[in-house]
Amino acid sequence: MREHDPLATYFELPEELADIKSAKAAVLPVPYDLTATWKKGAKRAPAAILEASHHIEAYDVVIDVEPRQCGIATLEPVAFDGPPEKLADLVDARVAELIDRGILPVTLGGDHCISIGSIRAAARLVPGLTVLQLDAHTDTREEYWGSDYNHACTMNWARKWCPIVQVGIRAVDRLEMPLLDRERVFYAHQICGSGGSTDWVEQVVDLLTEKVYLTIDVDCFDSSVVPATGTPEPGGLDWYQVDALLEQVAEKREVIGFDVVELLPTPGQWASDFLVAKLIYRFLGRIFAGR
């Protein structure tokens, strides 16, 4: 596939930097949106992110490194259209293999249910893990639309396996509220109404254990920043707020993997595709700059 389609790899890397045998990170596309409950199309996101990544400058002036130098392999996609519980098993196996090999997994969705397998593998293999969620929604329902593997249930699974911290939240079902740990939820209106204070970043990081897995739903961003998502919510975070948090997480904790989900590629909104591709590149640079 990649021999005939160069855009099916993350970034435009020379062969020696894209080799899984030496790469420090590996991108795993999971083009799946079966559990999406409003606008579908997130299954096209991995391909859109990979294509957009070819237009990122190799040198990142903000962090003064070329993140690609860490080596970034791109794996064959998890191509599956069956039930989400089976998808979780498939993703779990692929992510677990990477963690076992000491390679940082970067899983690209798809709707948020693709994170269930990634988080389960990470929690099983990494003792003392915390999951940090950036999202507009809590995604802690016990079941939704007849399934406990729906995208709205992802963090209900995660909190069964390890502690979670939730950032950017601004849409919660009333039935979810009694089960939330209020000390570990950072609402967008509190962050954005803090008058520019970054105290919340330090508070988030203080709640994290030494080893952290991140799940990043792109609707954590305000819908004016990333309009191309299936369930946009106004009043979200901006680029600099998210980048400030990721900077501190990468500097003060060990990130063992992350996923990015819920981008919905939309004609005329390619800036959203690029932002996600750049977010991944910047975060990889921050993670490996300190190693």
Disulfide bonds with the S-S distance in Angstrom:
none
